Amino acid sequence: NISEDFSMGMDISTIQNVLEGGGKFYNSEGNRESIYKLLKDNGFTYIRLRLWNEPYQYDADGNKLSYGGGMCDVDTIKEIAVDAKGLGFKLLLNFHYSDFWADPTYQVIPKMWENIETSEEMAKAVYDYTYETVSDFCAAGAKPDMVQIGNEITTGMFLQKGGEDDGTFDNVGYAKYISARTNASNNVRAPYIRGNKESNLVLYVKTGAEAVKAVDDSILIMIQLAKEMAAVDFMKGFYHTFDSVSFDVIGLSYYPRWHGSTERLNAALTALAEEFPEKRVAVVEVSYAYTYEYTKNASNQFNKDFAAANYEVSVQGQANLYRDVIA
């Protein structure tokens, strides 16, 4: 009984890497199928794609060394976006404004902007990069329907300056540019400060949103938060900090390990919808495991501490959690 305008989405930013690595997808009858057709046949309407500025370093011969997590640069993501839009999906383009994962812990300035010294210069860099990228996607036939200005900006944006890129990775797979990060200059860093509507963070988010709307005013703007679902007052204060920004969608991450029960999720969504009746509200990230089994192809990121009450770690348990989140 999902309404027709419900946005059912999936992030497939790594799909090219998966296919190049020999990944295959099958329908419920056991027949090999295109991932796009599988999603379309099962009610998906949105594709979410993350965009990293320059997600690689270079070896002594000038060859690109991927940071991991998918080659999510402009060319790769645009190619996926063109495929998705051509098959009738809507597109959520997720600017991390970093060369790797941006989240409440990591908000590392991308290499191309590491020498910027003032907030005015950084705001111009955000505007130009956003405007040019969205324009490029539109020209390629992949106009985004929604754009995220930053990823999980709970603590802010551009908080750290990267370490040295020397072609090596630490024991958990992070390049030194990420793992050896240091605090960025106070002139450019943009920590979240509750109630401060004149902060660098508000400046950068507003600038990014203005760049998107300058390309096409119909594109929706999302601001994403990752926070424990019991912290409803924090959530309200966070989004009111951006009252001067022309944004359309409140986007939340929901991982049971960190963010609480589905009952708390429901209460938070309800409270935000009531507090901001003019905004749309979405769960933009959710994940749960179906097995503890080890695989040689990837490092395990899920253990028993991550299991949610009332949801067993199985195919059915995973499905149950997703169904409840959707409900």
C-alpha positions in Angstrom: 0.0 0.0 0.0 2.8 2.4 -0.8 1.6 5.7 -2.2 2.5 6.4 -5.8 4.6 9.4 -4.9 6.7 7.5 -2.3 10.4 7.7 -3.2 11.9 4.2 -3.1 15.6 4.5 -3.7 18.9 2.6 -3.7 22.5 3.8 -3.8 24.3 2.0 -6.6 27.4 4.2 -6.8 29.8 1.2 -6.9 27.9 -0.7 -9.7 30.6 -0.3 -12.3 33.2 -1.7 -10.0 31.0 -4.6 -9.1 30.3 -5.5 -12.7 34.0 -5.1 -13.7 34.8 -7.4 -10.8 32.5 -10.1 -12.2 29.4 -9.4 -10.1 26.1 -10.7 -11.5 22.5 -10.2 -10.5 19.6 -12.6 -10.7 15.8 -12.3 -10.5 13.5 -14.3 -8.2 13.3 -17.0 -10.9 17.1 -17.5 -10.8 17.6 -15.9 -14.2 20.4 -13.4 -14.7 19.1 -9.8 -14.9 20.2 -6.3 -15.3 20.4 -4.5 -11.9 18.4 -1.6 -13.4 15.6 -3.9 -14.5 15.6 -5.7 -11.2 15.1 -2.4 -9.3 12.5 -1.2 -11.8 10.5 -4.4 -11.5 10.6 -4.2 -7.7 9.2 -0.7 -7.3 12.3 1.4 -7.1 11.9 5.0 -8.4 15.1 6.7 -7.3 18.9 6.0 -7.8 21.2 7.7 -5.4 24.8 8.4 -6.5 27.6 9.8 -4.4 30.2 12.1 -5.9 33.7 12.5 -4.7 36.0 15.2 -6.2 39.1 13.2 -6.8 38.9 9.7 -5.2 42.4 8.5 -6.0 46.1 9.2 -5.6 48.9 8.6 -8.0 51.8 6.2 -8.0 55.3 7.0 -9.2 54.3 6.3 -12.8 51.2 8.5 -12.6 48.7 5.7 -12.4 45.6 6.3 -10.4 45.3 4.4 -7.1 41.7 4.3 -6.0 41.0 5.1 -2.4 38.4 2.4 -2.4 34.6 2.5 -2.0 34.1 2.8 -5.8 35.6 5.1 -8.4 33.0 7.8 -7.7 34.5 10.6 -9.7 32.5 12.8 -12.1 33.0 10.8 -15.2 32.1 7.4 -13.6 29.0 8.8 -11.7 27.8 10.7 -14.8 27.9 7.5 -16.9 25.8 5.6 -14.3 23.4 8.6 -14.0 22.9 8.7 -17.8 22.0 4.9 -17.7 19.6 5.4 -14.7 17.8 8.4 -16.1 17.5 6.8 -19.5 15.7 3.9 -17.9 13.2 6.2 -16.2 14.7 6.5 -12.7 14.8 9.7 -10.8 18.3 10.8 -9.6 19.6 12.0 -6.2 23.1 13.3 -6.7 25.0 13.3 -3.5 27.9 15.8 -3.3 30.4 14.8 -0.5 32.7 17.7 -1.3 35.6 15.4 -0.4 37.8 12.8 -2.1 36.4 10.0 0.1 33.6 9.3 2.5 32.2 12.4 4.3 30.4 11.7 7.5 30.3 13.0 11.1 33.9 11.9 11.6 35.5 12.6 8.2 34.9 15.9 6.5 38.3 16.2 4.7 38.9 19.0 2.3 39.4 17.6 -1.3 42.9 17.9 -2.7 41.8 20.4 -5.4 40.8 22.9 -2.6 43.5 22.2 0.0 45.3 25.5 -0.5 42.2 27.7 -0.2 42.7 30.1 2.7 39.4 32.0 3.2 35.7 31.1 3.5 34.9 33.4 0.6 37.3 31.5 -1.7 35.8 28.2 -0.4 32.2 29.3 -1.0 33.2 30.3 -4.6 34.8 26.9 -5.1 31.7 25.1 -3.9 29.5 27.3 -6.1 31.6 26.9 -9.3 32.1 23.1 -8.8 28.4 22.5 -8.0 27.1 24.7 -10.9 29.5 23.2 -13.4 28.8 19.6 -12.4 25.0 19.9 -12.3 25.2 21.7 -15.7 27.4 18.9 -17.1 24.9 16.2 -15.9 22.0 18.1 -17.4 23.8 18.5 -20.7 24.5 14.7 -20.8 20.8 13.9 -20.3 21.1 13.1 -16.6 19.5 16.0 -14.9 19.3 15.4 -11.1 15.9 15.4 -9.6 17.4 16.1 -6.2 20.8 17.2 -5.0 22.5 16.7 -1.6 24.7 19.6 -0.4 27.2 17.6 1.6 26.9 14.2 3.2 26.0 13.6 6.9 27.0 17.2 7.8 26.0 16.7 11.5 29.4 18.1 12.7 30.0 20.4 9.7 31.9 20.5 6.5 35.6 20.9 5.5 36.7 20.3 9.1 40.0 18.6 8.2 42.9 19.1 5.8 44.3 15.9 4.3 47.6 14.3 5.0 50.4 13.4 2.5 49.4 11.2 -0.4 52.4 8.8 -0.8 50.7 5.8 -2.5 50.3 3.9 0.8 47.3 2.8 2.8 46.8 2.1 6.5 45.8 -1.2 8.0 42.1 -0.5 7.5 42.5 0.6 3.9 42.5 4.4 4.3 45.0 6.3 2.3 47.2 8.7 4.4 45.4 11.6 2.8 42.4 10.6 4.9 43.9 8.8 7.9 46.6 11.4 8.5 44.2 14.3 8.4 44.6 17.4 10.6 42.3 20.2 11.6 41.7 22.7 8.8 42.3 26.4 9.3 39.5 28.2 11.2 39.2 30.5 8.2 37.8 27.8 6.0 36.5 25.0 8.3 32.8 25.0 8.9 31.7 23.3 12.1 28.1 23.0 13.0 27.2 25.6 15.7 23.7 25.3 16.9 21.7 28.5 16.2 24.5 30.2 14.3 22.8 31.2 11.1 25.8 33.2 9.9 28.4 30.4 10.1 30.7 29.1 7.4 28.6 26.0 7.3 25.4 27.9 6.5 27.4 29.9 3.9 28.6 26.8 2.1 25.3 25.0 2.2 23.5 28.1 0.9 26.1 28.6 -1.8 25.8 25.0 -3.0 22.0 25.2 -3.0 22.1 28.5 -4.9 24.3 26.9 -7.6 21.9 24.0 -8.1 18.9 26.3 -8.3 20.8 28.6 -10.8 21.0 25.6 -13.2 17.4 24.5 -12.7 15.1 25.7 -10.0 13.0 22.6 -10.1 15.8 20.4 -8.7 15.1 19.6 -5.0 17.8 20.4 -2.4 18.4 17.9 0.5 20.4 18.5 3.7 21.4 15.3 5.4 21.8 14.6 9.1 23.1 11.5 11.0 21.9 11.6 14.6 20.4 9.3 17.2 16.6 9.3 16.7 15.9 10.2 20.3 17.7 13.6 19.8 14.6 15.2 18.3 15.3 18.6 19.8 18.8 18.5 18.3 17.3 17.7 14.9 14.9 20.6 15.0 17.6 23.0 16.0 19.9 21.7 13.3 17.4 22.2 10.5 16.3 25.6 11.8 19.9 26.7 11.6 19.4 26.5 7.8 16.2 28.6 7.7 17.9 31.0 5.3 18.7 28.3 2.9 16.3 27.4 0.1 16.2 23.6 0.7 13.3 21.2 0.2 14.1 17.8 1.8 15.2 16.7 5.3 17.3 13.6 4.8 18.2 11.3 7.7 20.6 8.3 8.1 19.1 5.4 9.9 21.4 2.6 11.1 19.9 0.7 14.1 23.3 0.3 15.7 23.8 4.0 16.2 20.3 5.6 15.7 17.9 3.5 17.8 14.8 1.5 17.3 12.3 1.8 14.4 9.8 3.2 17.0 12.2 6.0 17.7 12.7 6.5 14.0 8.9 6.8 13.5 8.7 9.4 16.4 11.5 11.5 14.9 10.1 11.5 11.4 6.7 12.5 12.8 8.1 15.3 14.9 10.2 16.7 12.0 7.2 16.5 9.6 5.2 18.5 12.1 7.9 21.0 12.8 8.7 21.6 9.1 5.4 21.1 7.3 6.7 22.8 4.2 9.6 20.3 3.8 9.7 16.7 2.6 11.2 14.2 5.0 13.2 11.1 3.9 15.3 8.3 5.3 18.2 8.6 2.8 20.4 5.9 4.2 19.6 2.6 5.8 21.5 -0.7 5.9 21.3 -4.1 7.7 23.0 -7.4 7.3 21.7 -10.8 6.3 24.7 -12.9 7.4 27.8 -12.9 9.6 29.5 -15.2 7.1 33.0 -14.2 6.1 33.7 -13.4 2.4 37.1 -13.3 0.8 36.0 -10.5 -1.4 35.4 -7.8 1.3 36.2 -7.0 4.9 33.3 -7.7 7.2 31.8 -4.5 8.6 28.9 -6.1 10.6 29.2 -8.0 13.8 26.9 -9.1 16.6 27.1 -5.7 18.3 25.4 -4.2 15.3 22.4 -6.5 15.4 19.1 -4.8 16.2 16.6 -6.1 18.7 13.7 -8.1 17.1 15.5 -8.4 13.8 17.6 -11.5 13.3 20.6 -11.4 11.0 19.1 -13.4 8.1 17.6 -12.7 4.7 14.1 -12.5 6.3 15.4 -10.4 9.2 17.0 -7.9 6.8 13.7 -7.7 4.8 11.7 -7.2 8.0 13.8 -4.2 9.0 13.6 -2.6 5.6 9.8 -3.1 5.5 9.4 -1.5 8.9 11.5 1.4 8.0 9.5 1.9 4.8 6.3 1.7 6.8 
